[in-house]
């Protein structure tokens, strides 16, 4: 095993942490903007294997990251289940909604998703053959809770209020949605692995809005089921879990979920995460993405702080959340140079 990210995921402490960046293929890069314009719209880019492959490769060519992550979107899965999906310029995604049992009954399942998602699997196959030999290919999906919040509200919301309301008012329907998404996510990620993904990541961007038993039932338990079944189907497959803003719930998430790595956001300090999370296995994170905008001495100092905090255990350097469209590409290079120069 020579790929550095795979070594870190296997529990090895490396002198220099491998590095990649959430949303590394995206709107902060001028070459991405050109590819996006060629595609015509965001969904057309996602479903065009040639252009999605190009978008995924762009940050690898520019920066030499240790991993490439498939260019796609977490909401392609509900679309594959039969929901309407479109994007409003400047506002983000919109979906048809599920608020009743009749709405739920319209959802597909099983093999149906692959008819829609086959172009995504082709992108993975393309990347598997096109990436440099030292670069790890990461596949991904949204976690059931996070995807469900969009399906119930029809869009992103600040507090995930519609999903919490449905959970309170019709728990049986809510749990059917979670179960269907758990089942579909396993099949989706499994097909990505068959196509060539070497690692998969589960993004639970809104996990932090779940508390106490709800966190355990709707963030942790689906992650455990998904991880367990993927590892049964694909022995040795590394899994990264990202229950963003989980706070104290990060503690023990490795063991409880079975994930090989837990990604932590920047609402916790790297020192805290090293003491409470890294003791259980590989940690990914957690530089604040705002430093990719502001740069300068603060970027260098905070990058060094993250590397130093995690240097006594397995660590994959990353941001605490995705890079933003207003980031300066030169700051990304400064971050990489700082990590690799320590």
N, C-alpha and C positions, 0 to 999 in steps of 0.2 A: 504494500500500500504506500504509494508515493504522493498522492494528492493531499495537500496540507489540510484542507477542510475535512476530508475523510479521516485523517489522522486525529484531528482535534475532536471530531464526533466520536471516535473510538476511545476517547479519554486521554489522549496524549497531550502533555504540556509541551508546547513548542517555544523555542527561543524568540521567534517572531510570530505573532498571531496571524493566521490567514484573514483575508479581508474581502468583503463584498458589501453591497449597500442596497437596502430596500428601495425599490423604485429606481434602481440605477439606470434602467432604460426608460427615458422619459423626457418630459418637457423642458428640462434645464439644458438639454443638449441640442445645439443647432442641427446636427445631423438627424436627430430624431424628428425634429419639426419638419424637415424636408421629407422624411419617410411618411410621416403622418399626412402631410399634404398630398403625397402621391396616392395614398390609400383612399382619401376622400373623406372618411370619417373614422371615429375611434373603433367602432365595432367591425367595420370593414378591415381595419388593420389587424385586429385580433384574429379574424377568421381567414386572413390571407397568409398561408404558411411561408411564402417567400419573403413578404415584407415583415412579418412577425419575427422571422429568423434574423433578418437584417437588424431590426430594432434591438433584439436581444444581444447581437454580436457587437453593436456599436460601442458600448462602454468597455467591452473586453478589449477591443482594438485600441481605444483611447487610453485606458488606464491599466490594463493588465490585471484586473481583479482576479482573485483566486476562484471565484465561482460566477457562473451566469445563471440568472433565474429566468425561467420561461416568461416571455411577454404574453400576458393574457389579463383577465379580470375576474375577480371573485364572483361576479354576477352572471358569468356565462353559464354556470350550473343551473340556477333557477330558470334561465332562458331555455336551457336544454330540457328542463322538466315541463316546459310548455307555457311559461309565463312570458308576457310581452316585456321587452326591454328596449329602452332607447336612452340616448344621452342628450341633455339640453346644454347647449354651449354656455359656459360660464356658471352653470348651476350643478351639473353632475347627473348621475343616473336617475332614471325613472322606471318604475315597474308597475305592471298590473298588481293588484293586491289580493292577499288571502285574509279574509276576515270572517269567513263562515265555513261550515263543513261542505257546503256546495262548491265553494271556491277550491277547497282542498281536493275534492273529488275529481277536479279537472286536471290535477297534476299527473304527469307520467311517472314512470319508474323503470328500473332495470335497463334493458338494452336500448330503450328509447333515447337515453341521453347521448349515446355514442353516435347516433346519426347526426346530431348537431355538432358534437365535439370532435369528430374525426379530423377536422382541419387543425385543431390544437395538438392532437397526437402526431400529426404530420410535422408540425413545427418542432416538436420534441425530437422526432427522428432526424430532421434536418440538422438540428443543433448537435445531436449526438455525433454526427459525422463531421461537423464543421468546426467545433471548438478545439482550441489547442489542447494537446495531450495532458497538460498539467491543470486544466480548468475543470472544475466540478460543475455538473449540470443539476440545478435544483428545480424540481416541479413544485406546484403549490395548489392550494385551494383555500377558500374561506372556511372558517369553522362554522358549524351549524347555527350557533346562537347569532353570530354576526350576520350571516347570510339571511337568517330568519327575520332579523330586524328590518332589513330592506324589503323583504317579501311582504311583511305585514303592513309596513308604513307606505310602501311604494316609492320610498326615497330615503336618503340618509337623514337622520334627525339628531339633534344635539344630545338628547337624554334617552333615546330609544323608547320614548314614552308609549307609542302605540303597541310595541311588542310587550312591554311590561303590563299594559292594560289588558291585552288579550290573555296573557299568562294568568292574570288575576281573575278574569271574567269567564274564561273558557279553557281551563287547564288541559282538558282532554284534547281539544283541537291543537292547542299550542304544542303539546307533547307529540302529537302526530306529525306536525311540521318538523320538529327537531329530529324525530326518528327517520322520517323520509329523507331529510338532508344528510343524516349520518350514513344511511345506506348508500345514497347516491355519491357522497363524497368518497367513500371507500372505493367504489367502482371507478370513479373519475381518476383518483390518484393512482389506483392500480394500473389503469391503462397508460398513464403517464410513465410509470416505471417500466412497463412492458416496452414502451417506445424508446426508452433510454435514459429517463431521469435517474440519477444516482442517489439523490436525497429528496425528500419531500418536506415541505413546510406547511403548517396549518396556522393560518392567520385568524386570530380571534380579536379583531380590532376593538370590539366593544365589550370584551370580557369584564372590564373594570366596572361596568354598570350593574353587574350581578353581585349580590352580596350573600354571605352566609350559605345556607343550604342551596339556594338557587345557583350560586357559583358552582358548587360541587355537582349539582344535577345537570346543569345546562352548559357549563364550560368544561369542567374537568371530566365528567363521565363520557360525553361524546368524544373528547380527545383520547380517552383511554380505549374506548371501543374501536375507534378508527385506527389508532396506533397498533393495537393488538391484532386486528384482522389484517392490516397491511403487512405486519411482520410475519404473520402466519403464511400469507400468500407469497411473500418475498423475503425469505430468511436473510437476516443481515442488513436489511434496509434501514438506514439512519433516518430518524424523524426529528424535525425541529418543531417545537410548539411555541407559539407566541400569544399567551393570554395577556394582552396589553393592559396596563394599569391594574394588574392583579394585586399589587401591594403585598401584604403579608401572605396572600394566597400563592405567591410565587414559591414560598417555602414548601418543600416536599412535592412540588409539581412533577419533578423528574420521576420519582418513585411511583406516585399515584397514577400518572398518565402512561408511563412506560417510554416517554420521549427520551431520546439520546441527548438532546440539547434543549434548554429553555432560553428563549430570547427575552430580554428584559428591556423595558422602555426607560426613558430618562426621567420618569417621576420618582425613581429610586436611585440612590447614589451607587456608583460602581463599588465603593467600599462595602456598602450594605449588601449588595448582591453577591460579592465575593464571599462574605462571611456567612450568608444565609442560604444562598442558592448554588453557588459554584461548588460548595462542599459535596453536592450530590451528583455533579457531572458537569459536562460542557455548558458554558454560558455564552450567549451571543449578545453583543451590544457594546455600549449603549450611549454613544455620543449624541447630544442634542442636535437635531437636524438644523436648528437655527444657525449653528456655526458654519454650515455650508453657504449661508447667506452673508454673514458678517465677517468671517475669516479672521486674519490677523493673528496677533500674539495669543489671543484668547482661544482660538481654534487649536493652535499648537499646544498650549498648556493643558487644555481639557483632553485632547487626544492622548497626550503623555500620561495624564492622570488615569484615564481608562485603561490603557495598556499596563501601567504600573499596578493598578488595583487588582487586575486579573492575572498577573504574570505567574502566579504560583499554581495555576491549574489550567485545565483545557479551556480555551477561549477563542471565539471567532469575533473579530472586530467588525462592528457594524454601527449603524445609527440606532437611536432609540425609537425612531419611527421613519417613515419614508422621506426621502429627499423631496424638497418642495420645488415648484416650477421656477421660483425666483432665485434659486441657488446659482452661485458662480462656479462654472466648471473648473476654474483655477483653484478654488478652495478645496475641491475634491482631490486634486493632485497634491495640494499641500498636506492634506490629511494623510493620504497614502504615503507620501515621502516621510512624514513624521513617524508613522507606525513602523515603516520598514527601516527607518534610520536609527531606531532606538537600540 
